[in-house]
Amino acid sequence: MWGYEHFVTFVDRWEKKYPTIKKYKEERNTAYFTYMDFPKEVQRCIYTTNWIERLNRKYKRTINMRTSMPSAQAVIFLLGSVAMEETKNAYKKKIYQSKSWKNINENGNTKDKREE
């Protein structure tokens, strides 16, 4: 795992000056770096949760505007329409395919420049 290995190198370099940083070097933290196995263009789409946070904010705002709902089905229908509206707005911008996306073979493995 490329990202985690570089993080461990970083921690090894700085743990003498900042001893508390070595607790982050544990094996259980490797999951935080899995997105770094993808090309840079894909990483930008993966690591952010801004879209999720924005959708949750829209949900809360929509529910707070309506003080009562007739049934649970009505709430699900309302939140579904909010999600569809947000999805429609979120995907208005075209995402261009980069050259590194073409390096992904049919098995889903990436051929990244870092491995060459």
Buried (B, 14 or more C-beta within 10 A) or exposed (E): EEBBEEBBEEBEEEBEEEEEBBEBBEEEEBEEBEBBBBBEBBBEEEEEEEEEEEBEEBBEEBBEEEEEEEEEEEBEEBBEEBEEEBEEEEEEEEEEEEEBBEEBEEEEEBEBEEEE
